[in-house]
Amino acid sequence: MSEGGSPGVGALRGALLRALFFLILIGVPAVVFDWVYWRAPLPQSLIMPIDASFRLTAACFVAALVELAYPRPLAPLLAYVAAFATYGLGFVESAYLKGVVVSLEPAGGTVALAELATSGRERPRYYLILLAIVSTPYAATCFARRRKLSLAGASALSTAITLVVAVALIEPFRIEVGRVIGAYVCVRTLLVALLLPLVARFAERRAATRPVQ
């Protein structure tokens, strides 16, 4: 019997391993890149990059869980929806926690959530486009891996699909956030698309080193 005794447990463990490798290979470097790129003073400059890194990692975990637990033709679409929802919910959690930390009381989190809701109503296109872009690599990688491509082929296909989506959405996104931030988000997302198949491969090899029980 395989580790954990059931496919569900194996999928959970595989998703956790993938999230761990994602954090090491993509999440932490992204935090450093964010800090260097924006050249803001510490420690405030690290708050948003760390938030984004954990949102990306959480999306990786959920999308990987869908891919591993639901190996069917609709898996890439479901992975996209899962990553989209997870990254979006990350904004909610982050806003609440920041509100609590700043005010030192739960009511501060509620106020922060109200402010986030107001921002969402005022700029719905910004959030929708952002989530559409950042969620693409997870679905693209799932699609590429289902085609049993080599690592290089999966990376190339994942990056190409993400590039098509980014190019299609960059102009309305630029209008929402400006040229610099729009380009930055797209470049970071392309980096995720390029490295995500490698992350999955490392996680699979690590899982394969566990003894069969």
LUMZAMAR-731448 format. One line per 3 residues: number of its first residue (from 0); their letters; for each residue x, y, z of C-alpha. Coordinates in steps of 0.2 Angstrom, whole numbers. Each point is the difference from the previous one (the first is absolute). Layout:
BEGIN
NUM = A = X Y Z; ... $
***
This chain:
BEGIN
0 = MSE = 0 0 0; 6 17 -4; 5 13 13 $
3 = GGS = -15 6 10; -10 -15 -6; -12 9 -12 $
6 = PGV = 1 11 -15; -7 14 9; 14 0 13 $
9 = GAL = 12 -2 -14; -7 15 -9; 1 11 15 $
12 = RGA = 18 -5 4; 4 4 -18; -8 17 0 $
15 = LLR = 9 4 16; 16 -5 -7; -3 11 -15 $
18 = ALF = -5 15 10; 16 -2 10; 11 -1 -15 $
21 = FLI = -10 15 -8; 4 10 16; 19 -4 -1 $
24 = LIG = 2 2 -19; -12 14 -4; -8 7 16 $
27 = VPA = 15 6 9; 10 6 -15; -16 10 -5 $
30 = VVF = 0 8 17; 18 5 -3; -3 6 -17 $
33 = DWV = -15 11 5; 11 8 14; 14 4 -12 $
36 = YWR = -11 5 -14; -11 13 10; 15 6 11 $
39 = APL = -11 4 14; 6 2 18; -1 -15 12 $
42 = PQS = -10 -8 8; -15 7 -8; 6 -4 -18 $
45 = LIM = 0 -19 4; -18 -1 6; -8 1 -18 $
48 = PID = 13 -12 -8; -3 -13 14; -19 2 -1 $
51 = ASF = 2 -3 -19; 12 -15 2; -12 -9 12 $
54 = RLT = -15 3 -11; 10 -7 -15; 6 -15 11 $
57 = AAC = -18 -3 6; -6 0 -18; 13 -12 -4 $
60 = FVA = -5 -12 14; -19 0 -5; 3 -1 -18 $
63 = ALV = 12 -15 2; -13 -8 11; -13 1 -13 $
66 = ELA = 13 -6 -13; 5 -15 10; -17 -5 8 $
69 = YPR = -10 3 -16; 10 -7 -15; -14 3 -13 $
72 = PLA = -1 11 -16; -8 14 10; 15 1 12 $
75 = PLL = 8 15 -8; -16 10 1; -3 -5 18 $
78 = AYV = 18 4 4; -3 17 -7; -16 3 10 $
81 = AAF = 9 -6 16; 15 11 -2; -12 15 -5 $
84 = ATY = -10 -2 16; 15 -4 11; 9 16 -5 $
87 = GLG = -15 10 1; -4 -6 18; 18 4 4 $
90 = FVE = -4 18 -2; -14 -2 13; 11 -9 13 $
93 = SAY = 14 12 -2; -12 15 2; -8 -7 15 $
96 = LKG = 17 -5 9; 7 17 -4; -15 9 7 $
99 = VVV = 2 -10 16; 18 2 2; -1 19 -3 $
102 = SLE = -15 3 12; 5 -14 12; -19 -6 0 $
105 = PAG = -11 -10 -11; -11 15 -4; 15 7 -10 $
108 = GTV = -1 -16 -11; -18 3 -4; 4 18 -4 $
111 = ALA = 14 -5 -12; -12 -13 -8; -13 14 -3 $
114 = ELA = 14 11 -8; 5 -15 -11; -18 -2 -6 $
117 = TSG = -1 18 -4; 16 -1 -10; -7 -15 -9 $
120 = RER = -16 9 -5; 9 15 -6; 13 -10 -10 $
123 = PRY = -7 -17 -5; 9 -1 -16; 17 2 9 $
126 = YLI = -3 -15 11; -8 -11 -14; 14 3 -12 $
129 = LLA = 14 -2 14; -8 -17 5; -2 -5 -18 $
132 = IVS = 18 3 -4; 8 -8 16; -11 -15 0 $
135 = TPY = 5 -5 -18; 17 -9 3; -9 -13 12 $
138 = AAT = -12 -5 -13; 13 1 -14; 12 -11 9 $
141 = CFA = -14 -12 4; -5 -1 -18; 18 -2 -6 $
144 = RRR = 4 -14 13; -16 -9 -5; 7 -1 -18 $
147 = KLS = 15 -10 8; 13 13 -8; 18 0 5 $
150 = LAG = 5 13 13; 6 12 -13; -15 -3 -10 $
153 = ASA = -12 3 15; 9 16 5; 0 7 -18 $
156 = LST = -19 -4 -2; -4 7 17; 9 16 -4 $
159 = AIT = -7 2 -17; -18 -2 6; 3 12 14 $
162 = LVV = 8 12 -12; -15 0 -11; -12 4 14 $
165 = AVA = 12 14 7; 1 8 -17; -19 -1 -2 $
168 = LIE = -2 9 17; 15 11 1; -9 15 -7 $
171 = PFR = -15 1 11; 11 -5 14; 12 15 -4 $
174 = IEV = -15 12 0; -4 -6 18; 17 0 8 $
177 = GRV = 12 8 -11; 14 -6 -12; 13 -4 13 $
180 = IGA = -11 -11 12; -9 -8 -15; 16 -5 -8 $
183 = YVC = 7 -6 17; -15 -11 4; 1 -8 -17 $
186 = VRT = 19 -3 1; -2 -8 17; -15 -11 -6 $
189 = LLV = 11 -6 -15; 14 -5 12; -13 -10 9 $
192 = ALL = -6 -8 -16; 18 -4 -5; 5 -8 17 $
195 = LPL = -16 -8 6; 3 -16 -11; 17 -2 8 $
198 = VAR = -8 3 18; -12 -15 -4; 14 -11 -6 $
201 = FAE = 10 3 15; -15 -4 11; -3 -16 -9 $
204 = RRA = 18 -6 2; 0 4 18; -16 -9 2 $
207 = ATR = 7 -15 -10; 14 -2 13; -12 -4 14 $
210 = PVQ = -1 -19 3; -15 -9 -6; -10 -7 15 $
***
